[in-house]
Amino acid sequence: MDTGLPDNCKDTPYGWMLIKQEHTAIISTVLAAWASDNKSGTAYTSGRSGGTGYCIVNQFNPVN
């Protein structure tokens, strides 16, 4: 996250984002990118659930 949080994630605690447990494909993609030392990518978010809690990630595209 070189450019900061998306606008719809404003005030998420600690600047963290959440990938829900049932989204195993996104989790796998993020962990594979992290393990390969490629920590750059684009995270698409749906904002904070009900305006509270952590920002929810619904897609991640790593930079190759």
N, CA, C and O of each residue as an XYZ file, in Angstrom:
256
protein
N       0.835     -1.175      0.000
C       0.000      0.000      0.000
C       0.878      1.236      0.000
O       0.987      1.935      1.008
N       1.494      1.498     -1.119
C       2.392      2.641     -1.228
C       1.646      3.975     -1.215
O       2.201      4.996     -0.810
N       0.407      3.963     -1.652
C      -0.309      5.224     -1.819
C      -1.333      5.464     -0.722
O      -2.130      6.397     -0.819
N      -1.326      4.649      0.311
C      -2.267      4.833      1.409
C      -3.541      4.042      1.209
O      -3.714      3.336      0.215
N      -4.423      4.176      2.173
C      -5.693      3.454      2.132
C      -6.646      4.069      1.111
O      -6.607      5.274      0.861
N      -7.505      3.229      0.521
C      -8.549      3.779     -0.357
C      -9.488      4.691      0.438
O      -9.605      4.563      1.656
N     -10.145      5.600     -0.257
C     -11.049      6.544      0.417
C     -12.149      5.837      1.206
O     -12.548      6.317      2.267
N     -12.647      4.701      0.703
C     -13.745      4.025      1.407
C     -13.263      3.246      2.632
O     -14.065      2.590      3.296
N     -11.969      3.310      2.938
C     -11.404      2.637      4.108
C     -10.997      3.623      5.203
O     -10.318      3.250      6.160
N     -11.408      4.861      5.062
C     -11.033      5.893      6.028
C     -11.418      5.448      7.440
O     -12.512      4.929      7.662
N     -10.527      5.653      8.366
C     -10.717      5.357      9.795
C     -10.722      3.871     10.127
O     -11.166      3.497     11.213
N     -10.244      3.008      9.230
C     -10.122      1.597      9.587
C      -9.069      1.473     10.687
O      -8.021      2.112     10.596
N      -9.316      0.673     11.718
C      -8.367      0.581     12.835
C      -6.959      0.177     12.372
O      -6.791     -0.787     11.625
N      -5.973      0.918     12.822
C      -4.548      0.673     12.553
C      -4.185      0.718     11.068
O      -3.051      0.396     10.712
N      -5.111      1.107     10.196
C      -4.860      1.096      8.762
C      -4.876     -0.296      8.173
O      -4.399     -0.502      7.058
N      -5.421     -1.260      8.908
C      -5.450     -2.655      8.452
C      -6.640     -2.906      7.541
O      -7.642     -2.191      7.579
N      -6.501     -3.947      6.715
C      -7.594     -4.386      5.858
C      -7.837     -5.869      6.114
O      -6.919     -6.601      6.485
N      -9.073     -6.305      5.916
C      -9.492     -7.664      6.228
C      -9.819     -8.439      4.961
O     -10.528     -7.946      4.083
N      -9.292     -9.662      4.875
C      -9.726    -10.612      3.853
C     -10.522    -11.666      4.598
O      -9.986    -12.357      5.465
N     -11.794    -11.792      4.267
C     -12.652    -12.731      4.980
C     -12.152    -14.162      4.781
O     -11.622    -14.510      3.726
N     -12.332    -14.978      5.816
C     -11.829    -16.352      5.829
C     -12.338    -17.180      4.658
O     -11.614    -18.028      4.138
N     -13.568    -16.944      4.241
C     -14.130    -17.737      3.143
C     -13.572    -17.370      1.770
O     -13.858    -18.056      0.789
N     -12.789    -16.312      1.686
C     -12.184    -15.895      0.413
C     -10.775    -16.489      0.281
O      -9.780    -15.767      0.220
N     -10.725    -17.799      0.240
C      -9.440    -18.509      0.255
C      -8.571    -18.209     -0.966
O      -7.345    -18.221     -0.861
N      -9.181    -17.943     -2.115
C      -8.381    -17.640     -3.309
C      -7.620    -16.326     -3.132
O      -6.457    -16.226     -3.522
N      -8.266    -15.325     -2.549
C      -7.593    -14.044     -2.323
C      -6.489    -14.214     -1.283
O      -5.392    -13.678     -1.440
N      -6.783    -14.959     -0.228
C      -5.776    -15.207      0.808
C      -4.560    -15.898      0.196
O      -3.425    -15.519      0.484
N      -4.784    -16.899     -0.638
C      -3.686    -17.624     -1.283
C      -2.861    -16.712     -2.180
O      -1.633    -16.789     -2.197
N      -3.543    -15.852     -2.922
C      -2.836    -14.926     -3.819
C      -1.954    -13.968     -3.029
O      -0.804    -13.734     -3.399
N      -2.485    -13.416     -1.952
C      -1.716    -12.474     -1.130
C      -0.530    -13.174     -0.470
O       0.579    -12.639     -0.457
N      -0.760    -14.367      0.076
C       0.335    -15.091      0.734
C       1.411    -15.514     -0.267
O       2.600    -15.465      0.051
N       1.009    -15.929     -1.471
C       1.994    -16.306     -2.502
C       2.822    -15.093     -2.914
O       4.038    -15.195     -3.078
N       2.169    -13.950     -3.080
C       2.908    -12.731     -3.437
C       3.872    -12.349     -2.320
O       5.020    -11.992     -2.582
N       3.406    -12.422     -1.075
C       4.242    -12.068      0.077
C       5.438    -13.009      0.181
O       6.559    -12.560      0.423
N       5.211    -14.313      0.000
C       6.283    -15.306      0.106
C       7.330    -15.135     -0.988
O       8.502    -15.450     -0.781
N       6.915    -14.637     -2.151
C       7.858    -14.432     -3.253
C       8.542    -13.068     -3.166
O       9.225    -12.641     -4.097
N       8.347    -12.390     -2.027
C       8.936    -11.076     -1.762
C       8.406    -10.005     -2.715
O       9.053     -8.983     -2.943
N       7.216    -10.258     -3.266
C       6.547     -9.276     -4.111
C       5.414     -8.676     -3.292
O       4.313     -9.225     -3.252
N       5.679     -7.568     -2.651
C       4.699     -6.979     -1.752
C       3.926     -5.834     -2.394
O       3.302     -5.033     -1.698
N       3.966     -5.758     -3.720
C       3.245     -4.709     -4.428
C       2.033     -5.296     -5.132
O       2.065     -6.421     -5.629
N       0.980     -4.521     -5.162
C      -0.212     -4.962     -5.856
C      -1.328     -3.956     -5.659
O      -1.171     -2.941     -4.980
N      -2.446     -4.261     -6.265
C      -3.626     -3.413     -6.148
C      -4.684     -4.163     -5.360
O      -5.059     -5.282     -5.711
N      -5.160     -3.543     -4.298
C      -6.222     -4.126     -3.485
C      -7.522     -3.394     -3.804
O      -7.581     -2.166     -3.753
N      -8.551     -4.150     -4.128
C      -9.877     -3.596     -4.359
C     -10.707     -3.868     -3.111
O     -10.725     -4.988     -2.600
N     -11.383     -2.851     -2.630
C     -12.089     -2.968     -1.355
C     -13.559     -2.601     -1.494
O     -13.965     -1.892     -2.415
N     -14.334     -3.103     -0.555
C     -15.754     -2.753     -0.513
C     -16.047     -1.841      0.677
O     -17.202     -1.687      1.074
N     -15.020     -1.248      1.236
C     -15.200     -0.342      2.363
C     -15.305     -1.092      3.676
O     -14.936     -2.262      3.773
N     -15.806     -0.410      4.670
C     -15.941     -0.983      6.004
C     -17.364     -1.480      6.177
O     -18.314     -0.767      5.855
N     -17.517     -2.672      6.673
C     -18.831     -3.276      6.859
C     -19.671     -2.449      7.828
O     -19.348     -2.349      9.012
N     -20.735     -1.865      7.322
C     -21.587     -1.028      8.158
C     -20.912      0.242      8.645
O     -21.395      0.885      9.578
N     -19.789      0.612      8.018
C     -19.062      1.811      8.422
C     -18.211      1.631      9.663
O     -17.667      2.603     10.188
N     -18.088      0.385     10.143
C     -17.271      0.113     11.324
C     -16.329     -1.042     11.036
O     -16.501     -1.756     10.048
N     -15.346     -1.226     11.883
C     -14.414     -2.341     11.738
C     -13.375     -2.095     10.667
O     -13.086     -0.956     10.299
N     -12.818     -3.192     10.173
C     -11.739     -3.125      9.188
C     -12.288     -3.019      7.772
O     -13.410     -3.441      7.491
N     -11.492     -2.459      6.904
C     -11.824     -2.357      5.496
C     -11.752     -3.763      4.878
O     -10.814     -4.510      5.155
N     -12.721     -4.117      4.058
C     -12.804     -5.469      3.510
C     -12.229     -5.511      2.088
O     -12.645     -4.754      1.212
N     -11.270     -6.410      1.884
C     -10.659     -6.616      0.577
C     -11.476     -7.645     -0.186
O     -11.750     -8.725      0.337
N     -11.871     -7.327     -1.419
C     -12.612     -8.298     -2.210
C     -11.877     -8.730     -3.475
O     -12.371     -9.573     -4.224
N     -10.694     -8.156     -3.715
C      -9.854     -8.592     -4.830
C      -8.443     -8.065     -4.610
O      -8.261     -6.978     -4.063
N      -7.437     -8.838     -5.038
C      -6.041     -8.402     -4.973
C      -5.338     -8.830     -6.240
O      -5.373    -10.003     -6.612
N      -4.697     -7.879     -6.906
C      -3.917     -8.167     -8.109
C      -2.466     -7.813     -7.838
O      -2.124     -6.635     -7.734
N      -1.593     -8.839     -7.721
C      -0.171     -8.552     -7.471
C       0.497     -7.969     -8.714
O       0.080     -8.239     -9.841
N       1.526     -7.176     -8.496
C       2.340     -6.651     -9.586
C       3.390     -7.693     -9.912
O       4.056     -8.205     -9.011
N       3.546     -8.009    -11.170
C       4.533     -9.036    -11.573
C       5.890     -8.472    -11.754
O       6.823     -9.202    -12.089
